[in-house]
Amino acid sequence: MGGNEQLIKGLPLNFDNIKKNVKQALDKFALRIVRKQFCPLCLCERLYYRKHWDISIFTRCHIHNCYLLSTCTKCNSKITFNKVILNNCECGNKLSTSSTTNVENSDLSKLLFQKLYQMETSKIENECLIKLQQLDIDLIIFLILFLSFKISSQLYNLNFAGFHSSIDYIYNDQVISEASSIFLNWPHSFYTFLNEFKQKPKNNRQTG
């Protein structure tokens, strides 16, 4: 991992075992195997399944600056690979015509896209992601997942499996954004997060 060591030095992990921890987490949580997600605007432009949509922390389309959808906007059923490539839900809804919700920025998705396809990394204006820009994609995914799971389970009372399998894309995006913000002014923001993490009472939240 080379240059990744300095950033993760402050995390509560045994660095001697970091590669093993990363691999185990990525094998289990990094990809959406069954429950898929998609961008209607991308499908409208060209009908095929983008492999970066499988990344579990990839919640926004970096091209159209909108949320990726994980359920049918008409019947609320879960999205599968076949539904996407056929551009059709069993209820008759054409996925490419689904309404979208705009977001302010998609810098994390943009960074993941560039890393995944080994493109030259362009300048990221989001200060939260400057540190992450220096890392390999596997460690970026691991760190965001690790912090997202902690936030979800301790602050929103939703366990690891619940967060990963949730079809509430807005909630997932919210937690991932909170996790990303921890990298602003690293490592001081991380220590601040730990202190708040210990003091803040759990919130009850249920999601699909």
C-alpha positions in Angstrom: 0.0 0.0 0.0 3.1 2.2 0.2 1.9 5.9 0.6 -1.4 4.9 2.1 0.3 4.2 5.5 0.4 7.7 6.8 -3.3 8.4 6.3 -4.6 5.3 8.0 -2.1 5.5 10.8 -4.6 7.0 13.2 -7.3 4.5 12.6 -8.1 1.9 15.3 -6.7 -0.9 13.3 -3.6 -3.1 13.6 -1.5 -2.0 10.6 0.2 -5.4 10.4 -3.2 -6.8 9.6 -4.5 -4.0 7.5 -4.3 -5.8 4.2 -6.3 -8.8 5.6 -8.9 -6.4 7.1 -9.2 -4.5 3.8 -9.6 -7.7 1.8 -12.3 -9.2 4.1 -14.3 -6.0 4.1 -14.1 -5.5 0.3 -15.0 -9.1 -0.4 -18.1 -8.8 1.7 -19.3 -5.2 1.3 -17.6 -3.4 -1.6 -19.9 -4.5 -4.4 -23.7 -4.7 -4.9 -24.0 -8.3 -6.0 -27.8 -8.7 -6.3 -29.4 -5.3 -5.5 -28.3 -3.0 -8.3 -28.5 0.8 -8.8 -28.6 3.0 -11.9 -28.7 6.5 -13.3 -31.8 7.0 -15.5 -30.1 9.8 -17.5 -27.2 7.5 -18.3 -29.6 4.8 -19.5 -31.4 7.3 -21.6 -28.2 8.3 -23.3 -27.0 4.7 -23.9 -28.6 1.5 -22.7 -26.0 -0.7 -20.9 -25.0 -1.5 -17.3 -22.1 0.5 -16.0 -19.8 -1.6 -13.8 -19.0 1.4 -11.5 -22.7 1.3 -10.4 -21.8 -1.9 -8.5 -19.5 0.0 -6.1 -21.5 0.2 -2.8 -20.3 3.7 -1.9 -20.9 5.0 -5.5 -24.3 6.7 -4.7 -24.3 9.6 -7.2 -23.8 10.0 -10.9 -20.8 12.1 -11.5 -21.9 12.9 -15.0 -25.4 14.1 -14.3 -25.0 15.1 -10.6 -28.0 13.1 -9.4 -28.7 10.2 -7.0 -28.4 6.6 -8.4 -31.7 4.8 -7.9 -31.9 1.4 -6.3 -35.7 0.9 -6.5 -38.3 1.4 -9.2 -39.9 4.8 -8.9 -43.3 3.4 -9.8 -43.7 0.2 -7.7 -40.7 0.6 -5.3 -39.4 -2.9 -6.2 -35.7 -3.6 -5.9 -33.5 -3.1 -9.0 -31.8 -6.1 -10.6 -29.3 -6.4 -13.4 -31.9 -7.7 -15.8 -34.2 -4.8 -15.1 -31.5 -2.4 -16.0 -30.3 -4.0 -19.2 -33.9 -4.5 -20.3 -34.8 -1.0 -19.2 -38.0 -2.3 -17.8 -39.5 -3.2 -14.5 -42.2 -5.9 -14.1 -44.7 -3.2 -13.4 -44.1 -1.8 -16.9 -42.1 1.2 -15.8 -39.3 2.2 -18.2 -36.3 2.8 -16.0 -34.7 5.4 -18.2 -37.7 7.7 -17.7 -37.5 7.6 -13.9 -37.4 11.0 -12.2 -34.1 12.0 -10.7 -33.0 14.2 -7.8 -30.1 16.6 -8.3 -27.2 16.8 -5.9 -24.7 19.6 -5.4 -21.7 17.6 -6.3 -20.5 14.1 -7.1 -16.8 14.4 -6.3 -16.6 11.1 -4.5 -18.2 9.2 -7.4 -16.0 11.1 -9.8 -12.9 10.1 -7.9 -14.0 6.5 -7.7 -14.7 6.5 -11.5 -11.3 7.8 -12.3 -9.6 5.3 -10.0 -11.6 2.4 -11.2 -10.8 3.0 -14.9 -7.3 4.1 -14.1 -7.8 7.5 -15.6 -5.7 10.5 -14.8 -7.1 12.0 -11.6 -8.4 15.5 -12.2 -8.4 18.1 -9.5 -11.0 17.6 -6.8 -12.4 20.8 -5.3 -14.0 19.1 -2.4 -11.6 19.5 0.4 -12.9 16.4 2.2 -11.6 14.2 -0.6 -8.1 15.7 -1.1 -6.5 13.1 1.2 -8.5 10.3 -0.4 -7.3 11.3 -3.8 -3.8 10.0 -2.9 -5.0 6.5 -2.2 -5.7 3.4 -4.1 -9.4 2.7 -4.9 -9.5 -0.4 -2.6 -8.4 1.6 0.4 -10.7 4.5 -0.4 -13.7 2.1 -0.5 -12.5 0.4 2.7 -12.1 3.6 4.7 -15.5 5.0 3.6 -17.2 1.7 4.3 -15.5 1.4 7.7 -16.6 4.9 8.8 -20.1 4.5 7.2 -20.7 1.3 9.2 -19.7 3.0 12.4 -21.9 6.0 11.8 -24.8 3.9 10.7 -24.7 1.4 13.5 -23.8 3.7 16.4 -25.5 7.0 15.5 -28.5 5.6 13.6 -28.9 2.2 15.2 -28.7 0.3 11.9 -26.4 -2.6 11.8 -23.7 -3.4 9.2 -25.8 -5.7 7.1 -28.7 -3.3 7.3 -26.7 -0.4 5.9 -25.2 -2.5 3.1 -28.5 -4.0 2.0 -30.6 -0.9 2.5 -32.5 0.3 -0.6 -32.9 3.8 0.9 -30.5 5.5 -1.4 -30.8 8.9 0.2 -30.0 7.5 3.6 -27.0 5.6 2.3 -25.8 8.7 0.5 -26.2 10.7 3.7 -24.1 8.3 5.7 -21.4 8.0 3.1 -21.2 11.8 2.8 -20.8 12.1 6.6 -18.0 9.5 6.4 -16.3 11.4 3.6 -16.4 14.7 5.6 -14.3 13.1 8.3 -11.3 13.4 5.9 -11.6 17.2 6.0 -8.6 18.5 8.0 -7.3 15.0 8.6 -6.4 13.7 11.2 -7.9 16.3 13.5 -11.4 15.8 12.1 -11.1 12.1 12.7 -10.2 12.6 16.4 -13.1 15.1 16.7 -15.4 12.4 15.1 -14.2 9.9 17.7 -15.0 12.2 20.6 -18.5 13.0 19.2 -19.0 9.4 18.5 -18.5 8.5 22.1 -20.7 11.3 23.4 -23.6 11.3 20.9 -26.6 9.1 21.9 -27.9 6.6 19.4 -30.8 7.5 17.2 -33.4 5.0 16.3 -33.9 4.6 12.6 -35.3 2.0 10.4 -34.9 1.6 6.7 -35.8 -0.8 3.9 
